[in-house]
Amino acid sequence: MKSEELSTFLKISEIPTTSFYEYKISNFIQHEIKKMGLDFDIDEWGNIEVFLQGNYNEEVVFLAHMDHPGFEIIEKVNESTYRAVPLGGLPKNCENLSTPVIVFYEDYQINAKIMKSNDEVNNNENRWLLKDEIFIESKDPIVVPAPVVFDLPKPTVSGDQVITPVADDLAGCSLILGMLKELKNKKSNYSIRGIFTRAEEVGLVGARVIAQSKRIHKDSIIVSIETSSELPGATSGLGPIIRAGDRISTFNNDGEIILLSSAKDIQETEKDFRFQRQLMNLGGCEASAFLPFGYRVTGITLPLINWHNGNPDGNVESERISILDYQNALKIMTNIGKLDIVEPEKYYKRLIDLPEEANRLKHD
């Protein structure tokens, strides 16, 4: 893997972000796009969009979201205590361990902690916080409203893993940036669009407003670039997942065969190239935001360890992804730029053309 590709991910994944407070990530992405010499648009909701014209109008749209689960402080209770609400799914024990957090602003940040609850220890079977509010304790005054994220160690590389405060979904954002850089000076057959969305963790909001606007052509293939919790058959280090669906929906074959064609084309020259295919049904992703509007959707996801910073026991930890999974996902994405337009009839030719053995079924 090129050190530059990994460097971009390491830089972006140490930037604090949560739903509705993605401005630091947005600024980073805009800066990276400008460095590439590409034009981009920012819509009225703050989503960023880049378009690369291909030889044909057939378009593949890659989406990743700029937010990560966190909290929003909404009220000052007393001189040192603040009420906050969750933004997305968060580990259940964050309230029982006086978890250190960061309150971040444009130019500075404040170190604080989640106040330990007087309630009984959370023994719910899943690993997620079920409360509608928590309390933050800070020695320094906090300007309300304010975003809050877990205070975790800076990103680092350990063996084949990147250990980082935020892989979901800054890995997806970094992958799209890497794809744009690779394809910007190459004339692909497919037209390529990269979109960086907001507020995914609180209900796919950024993707939904784009889908409802119908500004993306209905014949486009929508590809959600995500991270998602490991599952049986979706193991970190064994390659990226070509996603057959999520918790909300199963996806479309028209989109999947483009990803499969790209992966199989790579395997023609790289015999050890690895990818997986799985229904990732623990969480929803932005592909499902487009399905109700008649779009054809698919997805690539990286198996994620400590999804949403929650380990299997519900304690707070850094997220982890495999460098090989990241590298191979980028290869699938950039290789689409080299493909001829994938026609279903050609992809399924071996099934459409009957073998000679079919004659043996006929009655004399």
Buried (B, 14 or more C-beta within 10 A) or exposed (E): BEEEBBEBBBBBBBBBBBBBBBBBBBEBBBEBBEEBEBEBEEBEBBBBBBBBEBEEEBBBBBBBBBBBBBBBBEEBEEEBEBBBBBBBBBBBBBBBBEBEBBBBBEEEBBEBBBBEBEEEEBEEEEBBBEEEEBBBBBEEEBEEBBBBBBBBEEBEEEEBBBBBBBBBBBBBBBBBBBBBBBBBEEEBBBBBBBBBBBBBBBEBBBBBBBBEEEEBEEEBBBBBBBBBBBBEEBBBBBBBBBBBBBEBBBBBBBBBBBBBBBBBBBEEEEEEBBBBBBBBBEBBBBBBBBBEBEBBBBBBBBBBBBBBBBBEEBBBBBBBBBBBBBBBBBBBBBBBBBBEEBEEEEBEEEEEEEEEEEEEEEEE
